[in-house]
Amino acid sequence: MEINEKAKRILEHVSKNERDIRKGRLKIFLGMVAGVGKTYAMLNAAHLLKKNGLNVVVGIVETHGRGETQQVLEGLTILPKTEILYKNKIFKELDVDEIIRRRPEVVLVDELAHSNIPGVRHEKRYQDVLDILNEGIDVYTTLNVQHIESCAGLIQNITGVNISETLPDSVLDSANEVVLIDLDPDQIIDRLKSGKIYPEEKIQPSLNNFFKKSNLIALREIVLRLLADKVNVELRDLKVVHGIPQIWKTSFRILVPILPSSDGEYLIRMTRRISSGLNAQWIAAQIDGQRKNNENEDRHQKKNALLAKQLGAEVTSIHDTSFLQGMRRLVKEYQITHLVISKKQKMLLKQLSALSKSFPDVDIILLSSDKKQILSSKAIWKDVRLQELWISKHFLISIIFLGLLVAILHFLLPIKEYQTAGMIFLLFLSMNSLYAVPFVLVLITVITGLAWNFLFIPPRYTLSIAASEDWLILLGFLSVSLIVGLQTAKIRIKSRIVESIDERLSFMYFLTKNIFEVSGIQTIVQLILDRLTKNFQVKAGIILANNEKERKLEGFIMGGLTLEEKELNVAQWVFLNGRSAGKFTDTLSSSEGMFFPISYKNIVHGVLCLLPEKASFTNDQISIFEDVARNLALVIERELLSENTKNLKIREASEKIYSTLFNSISHELKTPLSAINGAASSLLDDKVLEHPEIIKKLSSEIIIGSKRMYDLIQNLLDMSKIEAGKVQLKKDSYDIHEIVASVLAYVEQYYPEKKVDVVYGEEILPLAYLDESLIEQAIKNIVQNACIYTPIEAPILINITRQHHFLKISIKDSGAGLPRHNPNIVFEKFYREDKKKTGGSGIGLTIVKAIIELHDGIIEADNHPDGGAIFNIKIPAYQE
């Protein structure tokens, strides 16, 4: 945890309060199972609000035939539900638009985790509730614990019942109030047996499955723990926000340091056992202080951190000026109740008294070392030697430079200039503090002071000092050197901490920014891989899961990384097991690369592959790589969700189109076929054959019916050609008079009862450069629609004028008009006005629009001020 936890929680608390001011308040009535009385309690609360003068309405409440619920529902205002036609059945869902329009103070919405019928605004009811909250309306709702995402898998394993409807934990976390509706398992079973939960035919199967007493006890424990955790988090945050330093042991939280030694493994395993016994949350913390770990210590620390994570600890990492100071910060920020340390942590044991005084409410548990894990004397000696060598390196470099400086000054400076030598030594010590460790700084400062006294301060070559002021100068020299040196070392350490924090924050900002602003997996992955390569000197790549083959990675590696078969096998192992492996880990450590699972909610989507170009990664860098993998999983989940939503919409649209097309074509074919069948049957009557005028009329009906069927099939074929891009225009210059005359002849033949008036703006209009047959078909389709919708006595008007380089053709009917909110919707494929009694395939006007646009023309639809619809077509005139 690199950001100050207190500041973070205060910011979250303030932000949440600001959001709460703008949004409505969410109150959830939570239960362990159906039938505990959640809806009943919600309705009673609503009656109380209504009694206090609040505007309360019922958005949707499911009584499930329960009489007591139905009874308490009476007296409340119930809003109408929206009706959705799905698979030839009418379903009723929550009408969000009506709720927002009425703007009540409180709305009741039952069954928060409910999945909506396709065709509603959102897939899930909780999404509807979020929209209502965003409008500033308070919502009361109900929820069973098995529908919470984090609990669903566990409850499914316990009960053996598949749970299909879930909602994110964040919805529960965002609730302003959660009311637990609790009943004893025996009471629930009694209610079930008496028919107060399910009808009689479902009682026995429920008792044998989900409502077993053992299941109910387990569910009760889960919901109680869940609510207790929520209350605990809220209490912790409020204590931080209000600056309450005392540690209240409302629940247990155990802190254990991640040690850079073999003892750390034993310490972590024992802490896991202690936390299990106390049923406590436990935090494993890596504290980076002043001293830099050697290679062996780094290996132990990484191994122990990985072990803690695998055992279920919350693993965090902080930088501080000292180990003890880091422990103090963690105890405050996490409100730790128990601290586990090893008896071998001598430095901490010496300061145990100070730690106890600082946190008197914290129980400190001292553990002895595990005898099985005590290193051999040879291994211990190796660790000591490595540590000595690290200090010796700094000491030797410092002593060599000091020796050279002493020799130069001894031979070049006169005896009287011993104070000048002191100033030069002070400068040397200041420069040395920029590189040396604190222990070496103190040692070199003392040696420098002795050297200055022995070789330069009179009398020379003795440790005695003649003048008393020289004693003061020497003491001042030592004091200033130590203070400046140690403070410089401390600043250097803090600077390293800040750089580490800045590196992490900078990368996480880049990662978060691109996740939310950039779309497309390929683009986001490439940006992240480029940044990883640039910042950490690694070769990076990502292998995603193969959708076609279960539990198998694809052969293609995103990012251009090339892996040998051995590395690919390691990546496959990481994908199958969901754990990091490779170099710098304890699993398949002989690998050249390090591999991280890209997983979300125990589903592994791929593997992040990193080939280091340097010797090792720091723990902070490994933590960043893990964050990258987690965020990549979120990106993939988001894209998959988006794709699934898109596919769902396409499927719904396809079903709607299929249903519309099937119904319209059935109707359009049935009508002329009926006419043809009736006319043909009449022609078989001998009496009809005696009347030539009847024969002529019946024959005309057969021709008209056949023509109507032909036009329908032709429209479908034309639509298919247009969508396939296979329509080739045969353009030439044509007189618009001839095309309109052909359309009028069509109307006279097939719609003789209709009257069409044509008005030309000019006697001589320019020729039009077009495909004659297609433009004729376009005008014919519009006029045919006008004939269908215009009453017999009302005229249809065609007006043709010149507008600059265009010919404008306006066709007006006297029908009911077009949809007022969006007249141009009539050009959408398969659109038909529901209120119309007439049929139509719904593609005639779509074809018209496509034909006009193929001619680089414009077509618009609108309602005429005098009534009816008007279509305005503009097509380019012929240019000489």
N, C-alpha and C positions, 0 to 999 in steps of 0.2 A: 504494500500500500504506500504509494509515493506521495499522494496529496494528503495534506493534513485532514484527518478524518473528522475532526470537530468542525472545521470550516465547511467541509463538504456536507455534513449533516445539517448544519445551520442553513446553508444555501438551499438544500432540498426542502427543508421545513418551510422556509420563506416562500420558495417557489410554489410549493403545494398550497400554502395559504392564499397566494395570489390567484392560483388557478381556481381554488374553491370559491373565491369571491366572485369570479366571472361565471363559474359553472353552477349547475344545480347540485344538490346534495344527494348522495346515494346511500340508502339504508337497505341492508341485506338481512333477511330473516333466514338464518342458516340452520339446517338440520342434518341429522346423520342418515335419514332415510325418508321415503315417502310415508305420509300418514302421521307424522309427529305433531302436526298442527301449525305449520309455517304459514299457510295461506289464511287460516283462521286467525292467527295472531296478527297478521298484516291487516286484515279487514277490521279487526277490533281497534287497532291503532288508527286506522283511517276514520272510523266513527268518532274517535276521540278528537282527532284533528278537525273534523267537520263540526263537532260540537263547539270547538274553540273558535269557529268562524273562518276557517281556511277553506279555500276552493279545492276540493278533492274529487278526482274523477277516477273511474276504473278504465284503464286502457285495455287490459285483457286479464281475466281470471279464469282458471280452469277448476271447476268444482268437482269433476270426475264423478258426478252423480251422488256426492256426499251431501246428505240433507242438512247437516249442521252448518256446512260451509255455505250452502245455498241460502240458508236462513239469515246468516249474518251479512250476506251480500246485499240483502234488501235495504233500501233506504239510501244507497249510494248511487251517484250518477254514473251510468255505464255508457261509454262512448261506442258508436257503431264500429264494427271491424271492417277491414277491407276484404273483399271477396276475390279469390284467385282461382281461375280455371286451370286445373292441372290434371292431365290424363283423364279428361272427360268427367272430372269431379270438381265440385266447388269446395274450396277450403277457406277458412276465415283466419286472418292474421291481424296483428297489431297495426293500426292505422297511424303511423308516425306523423304524417302530414296533418291529419285532423287534430292530433294532440298539440302540435306546434302552432296550428292556426288558433286553437282555443286558448292556449297558454294558461292552463290551470296552475295553481301553486304546487300541487302534489298529484302525481299520477301513479296508479298501482299497475305494476306489470308482473304477472306471475311467471314462474319457470324461466329464469334468466338464461339458462343454458340451452333453451329450445332452438332447434334448427328450423329455419323458415322454409316455406314452400318455394321452389324456383319461380322467379317472376317478381319477388318482393325486392325492395331496395338493397337489403343486405342478406347475406347467407345465414347469419346468426342473430338471435334476438338481442344478445348483449350489445351488438353493434348498433341496433336501433336505440337501445337505452343510452348509449354514449352520445348519439345525436340529440336525444331529448335533453340530456344533461348539459350539452353544449349550448342549448337555448336558454339555460338558466332555470329549468324546471326540475323540481325535486322528484326523485323516483324512489318508491318503495317496491322491493322485489323479493323473490324467494329463490333459494338455491339448496340443493343437496350436495353433500361433501364429495360424493363419487364423481360429480361433474367438474371438479376442479382439476386442472391439467396435471399438477404434480402429484395428486392423490389417485388419479384414475387407474394408473398401472398397478399400484399396490393393491387397491380394492378389487381390481379385476382378478389378480392372483389369489386373493383371499376368498372371494365369493365364487370365482369361476364363471361370472356373468360378464359378457362383453359390454363395454361402456362406449357407446358411439358418440354421444353428445358431451363435449367438454368445452370449457372456456379458459383463457389464460389466467394464471395466478395474479397477474397485474390488475385484473378487474376487481378481485377481492381486495388487493392491496390498496386500490384507489377509493374503496368505500369509506365514507365518513363515519358510518356506524354499522357494526355487525351485531345482530341480536341472535344469540344461540337459543334455539327451541329444542329443549332436551326432554327426553322421556326415558324411563327405565325400560330395558329390553322386554321384560315381562309384560309391561303395560302395552307396548307396541304389538306384541303377539296377541294379547287379549283384544286389542282394537281390530287387528286383522281377522281374528276368528269370528268376531261379532259383525263382520261385513262393513266396518266403517272406513276401510281403506280400499279394498278391491271387491268386485262382485264375487258371488259364491263360487263360480267355476275357476277363479284364479287363486282362491285362498290356499288350497292344499299344495298346488305347485309352488306357490310363493314360500310357504312354510318349509318345503323340502329343499329350497334353493337359497334365494337371496335373504329371506327372513329367518334363517336358522339363528338360534340364540347366540351361538359362537360368532357368527358373522356380525350380528348386531352389537355385541360387546366390542368387537374389534373396530367396527365403524364408529362407535361412541368414543373410543379412545383416540382414534384418528382425528375426529372433529374437535375434541377437547384440546388435544395437543396443538392442532393447527391454530385454533383461536388463542391459546396461551402464547404461542410464538408470536402471533400478530400483536398481542397486547405488550409482550416483552420488548419488541422492536420499537413500538410507539413510546413506551416508557423510557427506553434508552435514549431515543432521539430527543424527547422532551427534557431529559436531564442534561443533555449536552447543550441544547438551545438555551435553557434557563440557568446554566452554569452551576448545577448542583454537583459538588465534588464527591459526596459520600457514595459509597458502593452499597447498593441495596441488594441483598441476596434473594431477590424474587425468583431467580433461576440461576443455575450454575454455569459459569463460563471459565474454562481452564486454558491457561497460556503455558506453552512449552517452547523453549528456544530450540532452533535447529542448529545443533552443534557441528562444527567442522572436524569431527572425530568419530571413531568407531563407537564411542559411548552414546552418541546421538541416536543411533538406531534403537538401542535398548530403552532410552528415555522416551522416544516416540511411541514405541510399542506399549510401554507401561502406562503412558498417558492415555492411550486409546482404551486400555482396560479400565482405567479410573473413570474416564468419561462415560463409558458404557455402564459402569456400576452406578454412577450418579445421574445417569441420563442427561448429560450436560453437553453443551456445545463446546468444541475445543479448537483452539487456534494455535497453529505452529508458525513461529515467526523466525525469519532469518534477519539478524541484526548486523549490519555492516558498520563497524566502528573505525577506529584509527588504523589498526594493524591490518595489513594486506595478507590474505591467506596464501600459503604456498600451494603447489600443485596437488599434493596429497590431501591437504585440508579441503581444497576446492572439490576434489572428487568425493570426499566423505559428505560434504555439505549438500552437494547436488543429489547424491544417493539418498540422504536422509529426507530432503525436501520431497523427492519423488515418493518415498515410502509414506510420508505423512499424508500426501494427497491421495494415495491409493487407499489408505486406511480411513479416509473420510474427513480429514481435518480441513479447516479453512486456512490455506497457506498464504502468508503475506510476507512482504519484504520491505524493510525500512532502512534508511541510512541515518546515522546519528554520530555525534562526536565521541560517544562511548557506549559500550554495551549496556551499562547500567542506565544511562539516560534513555536509551532506546526502550528498555524494559519499562521505565516509568511512563513513557508516552503510550505504549501499548496498553498498560494497565488502565490508564485514564480513558483512552479512546474506546476500548472494548468493554469497559466496566467489568474487568476480570475479577472473579471471586476466588480462584485457586491458581497458584503459581507452582509449576513443577520444575525443579532444578536438580542437578546432580551434585553429589558430595565432592566430585572431582573438579567442579567449577570453583577453584580456590579464590579467584578474584571476586566472584560474586558472593561467596560465603563470607569473605572479609567485610563486605558492605551490606550483609544481610540485616544487620541491626538498623542501618539507615533506611533500608527498603521497608522494613517492618514499621518503622516510625512514620514513613511517608504514607503507607497504606495499612493502617491497623486492621481494616476489615478483610484484608486478603489473607487467605490461608496458604501458607508456604509448605509445600510437600518436598522433602529431601529424599532422593532415591540413591541407593548405593549402586555401584557398577555391577554389570552382569559378568560373573566370573567367566562364562563361556566366551565373552567378547573382549576380555582384557587382552591387550596385545602382548606378544612375547617381548622379552627384554630387548631383543634385537630390533624389533619393529619400533618399540618405544624410543630406543636409542637413535634409530633412523629419523624419526619425527623430530627429536630434539636437535639432531645434527642439521637437519634441513632448516629448522628455525634459526639455529646459530649461524648457519651460512648466510641466511637472508640478512641478519643484522651485521655479520662480518663484512658482507659486501659493501654496505654503506660505510662501515667503520674504516675499512681499508682504503677506500677512495678518499675519505675525509682526511685520514692520517697522512696519506701520501702527499696530498695538496698542502697540508699543514707543514709537513717536513720541508717541502720545497720552499714554501714561503719563509719559514724560520731561517733556512740556510741563506736565502737571498738577502733578507733583512740583516742577518748577523754580520755578513761580510760587507754590505753596502752602507748601512746606516752608522753614523758616528755614535759614540757612547751616550752623548748628551741628548740624542733624539729618541730616547726610549719611549717618550709619550707619543711620538709619531708612529712608532711601531705598534703601540696599543690601539691607535685609531685604525691602522691597517688590519690588525687582527680582528677588531670589531666588525669591519667591513667583510672580512673573510667569513666570520661566523654568521653574519646576516645572509650572505649568499649561500652558505652551506645549509641554512635552515629551509631553503627552497627545495631541497632534494632529500636530505637525511631524515631518518625516522626519529621520533622524540628521544628514545633511549640513547641513540648515537649523538644527538644534539647535546644532551647533558654531559655525556662523557667527553666529547671533543671540546666543549666549552671549558670544562675543568682542566683538561690537558693543555689547552691554549693558555689559560690563566697561569698555570704552573710554568709553562715554557717562557711566557713573557716575564714572569718574576725571576726565573733562574738565569735567563740569558740576557735580559735587557735592563731590568730595574736595578739600580745601584743598591747595595754592592752586587756586582755580577757574579754569576756562578755559585750563588747561594740562594736559599729560600727565605733569608731574612731581608727586611726592608728597613733602610736607614731612616727615611723621612716619613713622618706620620701622615702627611698629605698623600703620599704614594699608597699607603694602606687604603685610604678612602677611595683613591682612583682605582685600585685593583678591585675593591669590593663593588664599586659602581660599575666597573667593566663587567664583572661576573654577573651582577644583577641585570644590567641592561641586556647583556648577551642572552641570558636565559629567558628573560621576559620576551624579548623580540623573537628569539628562536622558536620558543614554544607557541607563541601566538601566531607566528607565521606558519608553523606546522599545522596548527588548528585551522587557520584560514584555508590552507592548502587542502586539508581534508574536507572542509565544508564546500570548497570550490568543486572538489571531485564529486561530492554528493549532489550539488546543484547541477553539474554537467550531466550526471546520470539521470536525475529527475527530468532535466530539460530534454535529454535524448528520448526518454520514454514518452513524455507529454507531447513532444513535437511529432513523434511517429504516430501516437494514438490520435492526435488531432487530425493528422493527414488521413489516417485510416477511417475515422468516423466521418470526416467531411466527404470523402469520396464514396463511402457506402451510401450516404443519404443523397448525394448530389449527382452521382454518375449511375447510369443504368446499363444493364448488360453484364453478364458474368465475365465474358471475355475481356471487356474493357477494364473492369475493376481489377480482375486478376492480374492483368498486365501492368497496371499502375502500381499495384502492391509489390509485385515481383521486382519491378525496376527500382522501387524505393528500397527494398531489402538488399538488393545487390549493391546499390550506391552507399547505403548507410553502414552496412555490416560486413562488407567484403566477402560476400558469399555468392555461390551460384545457386539460384533458386528456381524451383519448378513446382507444379501442382499436377497431380494425377487424380482425375475424378472417377467415380464409380461408373461401371458400364451398365447402362440401363437394360441392355439386352440379356446379359448374363448375371445371374444373382451372385452376390458376394465376390465380385471379380473387378479388378481395376482395369481401366482402359489402357491400351498400349501407348496412346499419345500423351506426351507430357507437355502441358501448357507452360510457356516461358522459354522453350527451346533447350531445356536441360537434357543432357544425354546421360543415361544411367546404364551401368553394366547389369548383367543378369543377377548378380549377387545383391546389388542395391535394390533392384526391382523386387526381389524376394523379400527383402526387409520391409519395403513399402507395403507389399501385400500382407505381411504379418501385422503391421500396424493397422491396416485397414480392417483386417478380420478381428483383431483383439481390442481395437479402440484405445491403444496405449502408445506413448512415445517410445521410440527405440533408436538404436544406432549409436554413433559416436557420442561420447560424454554421458552415456546412460549405462545402466547395468544390464541392458537387454541388447543382444547382438552388437556389442560395443566394438567389434572388429570392423564394422562397416566404416566406409569413408565419409558417409553423410549422416545427418540427423533428420529424423522423420517424425512429423507430428500429425495426429489424426484430426481431420476437419469434421468435427462431430457436433450435433445438436440434439439434445434429448435422447441420447444413446443411439442415435442414427448416424453412422459414419458416411459422409458424402464423398470423401476423398482423402488424399494425403498431401501434406506440405513437405517438400523435399529440400534440404539445405546442405550444400557441400561447402564447408568452410575453407577459406583460403589462408587462415591464420591458425595458430596453435590451438586456441580454445575460445569458448564463449563464456561470458560472465553470467552469473545467475540472473541479473537484470535482463540481459539480452535473451536468455532462454525464456524468461517470463513474457517478454515482448513477442517472441515467436509463438508462444502458446496463445496469447491474446489475438494475434493475427489469424491463427487457425480457427479460433472460436468465432471471430468476426466474419471470416470467410464462410463458415457454416451458416451464419445468419444471412449473408448475401445469397447463398444458394437456396436457403429456405424461402427467402423473400421472392426470388425468381421463380422457384417451383410453385409457390402459392399464386404468384401473378399468372404463371402459365396455366395452372389448374383453373383459376378464375376465368381466364380468357377462354379456355377450352369449354368450361361450363356454359359461358355465355354463347359460344358458338353452337354448342349442342342444343341449348335452349332455343336459339334463333333458328337452327336447322329444323327442330321439331315444330316450331311455330310456322316456318315456311312450308314444311311438308304438309302440316295440317291445313294451312290456308290454301296451298296449291291443290291438294287433294279435294277439299270441299268445293273450291271454286270451279275446278275442271269438271268434277262430278256434276255440279249444277249446270255448268255451261254446256256439257255434252247431253245431259239428261233432257234439257228443255227442247233443243232442236230434234233430238231423237224421238221424243214423245210426239212432236208435231209431225215429223216424217212418218212415224208409225201410224198415227191417226189418219193422216191423209192417204197413205198407201192402203190402209184397211178400208177406207171409204171407197177407194177406187175399185175395190173388189166387189162392191155392191152393184148388182145389175141395174137397180133403179137409178143410181148415180150416173151410169153410163148413158142414160137417155138424155142427160142435161149437159151439153158441151160447156156452158159457162161455169158449171160447178167443177167439171173436170179441169178446166183451165185454172180455177182458183186453187184447187187441191194441188195441182202440179206446181203452181207458183209457191205454195207453202213448202213443198218438198225442196224446191230449188233454194228458197230462202233459208230453210233449215240446214241444207247441205253447205250453203255458202257460209253460214255462221260457224259451223264445225270446221270448215276449211280455214276461215280467218283465225280461229282459236289455235289450230295446229300451226298455222303460218307464224303467228305471234310467238309461240314457243320456240319454233325453229329460228326465227330472227333473233330472239333474245339469246339463244345459245350461240349463234354466230357472233353477235356483238360482244358477248363476254369472252369468247375465245379469240377475239381480234381478227376474225376471218372475213369481215365485211370490207369489200373493196368498192370504193365509190367510182361510178362511171359518170363523171361530171361533164357537162356541156352547157351551153347557153340555151335557156328555155323561156318561153313566154308563160308568165304566171297565170294568165287568163285560161290557157289550155288545161293547166293542172287543176285549177278550181272548177272548170267545166266538167272535168272527169269525176271530181268528187261529188258535184251536184247530180250527175247522172247516176252515181252509186246510191245517193240518198233517195232519188226519185224511184229507183227500182226496189230498194229494200225497205225504205221508210216513206212510202208515198203519202202518209198522213201528216208528215212533218213539213214545215215551211222554212226554207232557208233564204234569207235576203243577203245579197252581195253588194257592197258599196266600194267603188274604186275611187281613190283620192284624186287620181289624174286619169285622163283618157288614155294617155300613152305612158305606160310604166316601163322602166328599163328591164332588160332581160336579166334573168337570174342564172348564176353559174352553179349548177347543182346536179344531183342524181335524181332524175325525174321520178322514177318509180318509188324511191325511198321517201322523197318529200311528199309525194301524193299519198303514200301510206301514212305518214305522220299526220297530215291534215285530216285524212280520212278517219284516223283513230280518234282525234279530238272531236270531230263532227259526229262520229258515231256515238261517243259518250254523251254529247249534247242532245242527240236524238233520244237517248235512253232516259235522261234525267229531265228533259223539258216537257211540260204538258203539251197536249196536242194543239191547243189553240194558241200557244205562245210561240213567237218566231225565234229563229236562230240567226244571228247576225255575223257576217264575215266582212271585215273592213280591211282593205289593202291600201297602204300608202307608201310613199318613199320617205326615208329618213337618212339623209346624207348618202353614205355608200351602202345602205341596207334597204331591203324591202321589209316592211313591217306588216305582218298578218295578224289581225286580232279576231278571235273567235269568241263570241259571247252567247251564253245560253240563258234560259229563264228558270233554271232549276233552283234547288235549295241552297246552292252555293258550296263553298269549300270550308274546311276547318278554319276557324277564325284565328286561332293561335299560331298556326303555321300552314298557310295554304299550299306551299310547295311540297308538303309531305306526300301529296298525291303522286309525285314522281318516284317515290320509293317502291322498290319491287314488292309485289304482292299486297300493297296497301289497298284496303277497302274500308269505306266508312261503314261501321257496324250498324248504323241506324237505317241504312238503305235496304230496301226490300229487293232491289234488283241484284242480279248476279254480277259476273265479271271476273276475269282471271287475275286482275290486279297487276298486269304487266304491260297493258296497252300504252299507258302514259309513260312508263319507264322506257319503252322502245322509242316513243316520240322524242323524249329528252336526249337519248343516245344518238338518234339520227340527226337532230338539230346540231348537237355538239360536234358530230363528225363533220358537219359542214362549216365549222367555225362560227356557228350561230349562237343565239341566246334564246331561251324560252323561259317565261315566267308565268306563274299562275296567281290569281288574286280574286277577291270578291268585288263585283261591280257595285258602285254606290246605289244603283237602281235595283239591285237584286240579281241573283244568279252568279255564275262563275265567268271569268274572262281569262283567256289564254293569249299572251302576246309573244309572237315569234318574230325574231329578226334574223334574216339570212343575207349574206353578202350579195350585192347586185353585181352584174357582169360589168367589168371594166374594159373599155376599148384599149 
